Amino acid sequence: MPRSMRIPTNFLAVSLAAVAFACADDTTGPDGTIRFATSFETGFDGFTPDGTDLDDPPVQWSIERTDEEADEGDWSVRLDLENLNDAGKIWIERAVDVEPGTAYDVELSYAFGTADFGDINTWTIIAGVSAEDLETSGDLTFQGSTSNGEDQDVGFVWLEKSHAFTATAGPGGELWLALGVWGTSEFSRTYYLDDVEATFTPR
């Protein structure tokens, strides 16, 4: 199956373990560092879909695994949003078990597939870490444009994205990862996520 071209973008460099996972597996090192990675080859690997600002008026949206596009292997996660209310936000989220009350440096990387180009009417990427389950727009972290960096339509391009955070776990001993998109204009669009890796290092 033909793949979209892959163009690295400027991103915040992080130091992740040199390991490649086809499916998710939380592993803890001797220093208490927790590592997680997935390319969605066998399932959602603990991620579940969620969304907010989707009801006024109601809009259609879906998040599902697909073999239409992939950056690694044959599968990825497709996000579809008919953003007719100019406000919809959809994402996948996953809780990672950590030590309660402990602060962590979190390094998060992923591949983002987008056909958006130029600087006009692009949307906004959601990518963050939270001590609580994310439910509203105020819980989300936004990371800039969905543009693939091209000045004309070239189809889907896979971008390598990376971010660093500091987060402190609550008494339940969980930190939540979230990845998705915020629809900032009234269009129907599709995006893809793949190659998600996260490292949680206690401070």
C-alpha positions in Angstrom: 0.0 0.0 0.0 1.5 3.4 -0.9 2.3 5.6 2.1 2.2 9.4 2.4 5.6 11.1 2.3 7.3 11.7 5.5 8.8 15.1 6.3 10.4 15.8 9.7 9.6 19.2 11.2 11.5 21.3 13.7 10.5 19.9 17.1 11.7 19.9 20.7 14.4 17.2 20.9 13.9 14.7 23.6 16.0 11.7 24.7 13.9 8.6 24.5 15.0 5.0 25.0 16.3 3.4 21.8 13.6 0.8 21.7 10.8 0.1 19.1 7.5 -1.4 20.2 4.8 -2.7 17.9 2.3 -2.7 20.7 2.0 -1.0 24.1 4.0 -2.2 27.1 4.5 -0.1 30.2 8.0 -0.9 31.5 9.7 0.4 34.7 13.4 0.8 34.9 15.5 0.5 38.1 15.5 4.3 38.5 11.7 4.3 38.5 11.5 5.6 34.9 8.3 4.3 33.1 8.3 3.9 29.4 5.3 3.4 27.1 5.1 3.0 23.3 2.6 1.9 20.7 2.1 1.9 16.9 -1.4 0.6 17.2 -0.7 -2.6 15.3 -2.8 -4.8 17.6 -5.3 -2.4 19.2 -5.7 0.9 20.9 -3.3 -0.2 23.6 -5.1 1.4 26.5 -6.1 4.6 24.7 -9.8 5.5 24.5 -11.5 8.2 22.4 -12.9 11.4 24.0 -14.2 14.8 23.0 -15.7 18.0 24.1 -17.6 21.0 22.7 -19.4 18.7 20.3 -23.1 19.4 21.1 -24.0 23.0 20.2 -25.1 22.2 17.6 -24.2 18.4 17.5 -21.4 17.5 15.2 -20.3 14.1 13.8 -16.9 12.7 14.9 -15.1 9.4 15.2 -11.8 8.0 16.3 -10.8 4.5 15.2 -7.9 2.4 14.1 -7.3 2.2 10.4 -4.9 0.6 7.9 -5.5 3.4 5.3 -2.3 5.3 6.4 0.5 4.4 8.7 3.9 5.9 9.6 5.1 2.6 11.3 3.8 -0.8 10.4 0.3 -1.1 8.9 -2.0 0.6 11.4 -2.6 4.1 12.8 -5.5 6.0 14.6 -7.7 8.1 12.4 -9.5 11.2 13.8 -12.5 12.5 11.8 -14.4 15.7 12.8 -17.2 17.5 11.0 -16.6 20.7 12.8 -19.7 22.6 11.9 -20.0 24.3 15.3 -16.4 25.8 15.0 -15.5 24.5 18.4 -15.1 20.7 18.5 -12.1 19.0 20.2 -11.4 15.3 19.9 -8.6 13.2 21.3 -7.3 9.8 22.5 -6.3 9.5 26.1 -4.6 6.9 28.3 -3.8 6.7 32.0 -0.3 5.6 33.0 0.2 4.2 36.5 2.9 6.1 38.4 3.9 6.8 42.0 1.2 8.9 43.9 2.3 12.4 44.7 5.5 12.2 42.6 6.6 14.8 40.1 7.7 13.4 36.7 9.5 14.8 33.7 7.5 13.5 30.8 8.8 13.2 27.2 6.1 12.6 24.6 6.7 11.9 20.9 4.3 10.8 18.1 3.8 10.9 14.4 1.0 13.2 13.1 -0.5 12.7 9.7 -2.1 15.8 8.2 -3.1 17.1 4.8 -3.5 20.7 6.0 -1.1 23.1 4.2 -0.3 26.8 4.4 -1.1 29.0 7.4 -4.8 29.8 6.8 -7.6 27.8 8.4 -5.4 25.2 9.9 -6.5 23.6 13.2 -4.6 23.1 16.5 -2.9 20.0 17.8 -3.8 18.7 21.3 -0.9 17.0 23.1 -0.4 17.0 26.9 -0.1 15.2 30.2 -2.5 15.7 33.1 -2.9 14.4 36.6 -6.6 13.9 36.0 -8.9 12.4 33.4 -9.4 15.1 30.7 -13.0 16.2 30.2 -13.3 19.8 29.1 -11.3 22.2 26.9 -9.8 23.7 30.1 -8.1 20.4 30.8 -6.4 20.2 27.4 -2.9 21.3 26.3 -2.6 22.9 22.8 0.6 22.6 20.7 0.3 24.7 17.6 -0.8 24.3 14.0 -1.9 21.2 12.1 -0.2 22.5 8.9 2.2 20.0 7.2 4.5 22.9 6.2 3.6 22.8 2.5 2.3 25.8 0.5 0.0 23.6 -1.7 -2.1 20.5 -1.4 0.2 17.4 -1.5 -2.0 15.1 0.4 -1.2 13.6 3.8 2.3 14.1 5.3 3.6 12.4 8.4 5.3 14.9 10.8 7.4 13.9 13.8 6.3 15.8 16.9 7.8 15.9 20.3 7.1 17.7 23.6 8.4 17.8 27.2 6.3 18.3 30.3 6.5 18.2 34.1 3.5 16.8 35.9 2.8 15.6 39.4 0.6 12.6 40.0 -2.3 12.8 42.4 -3.2 10.4 45.2 -4.6 7.9 42.7 -1.1 7.5 41.1 -2.1 8.2 37.5 -0.9 10.6 34.8 -3.0 10.9 31.6 -1.7 11.3 28.1 -3.9 13.1 25.5 -3.4 13.5 21.7 -5.9 14.9 19.3 -7.1 18.0 17.4 -9.1 21.2 18.1 -11.2 22.3 15.2 -10.7 26.1 15.0 -12.7 26.6 11.7 -15.9 25.1 10.2 -14.6 22.3 8.1 -14.7 18.5 8.0 -11.2 17.0 8.4 -9.3 13.8 9.0 -5.9 13.3 10.8 -3.8 10.4 11.8 -1.7 9.4 14.9 1.0 6.8 15.0 4.3 5.9 16.8 3.3 7.2 20.3 6.1 7.0 22.8 6.3 8.4 26.3 8.9 8.4 29.1 8.1 9.3 32.7 11.2 10.1 34.8 10.7 10.8 38.5 12.3 14.1 39.5 
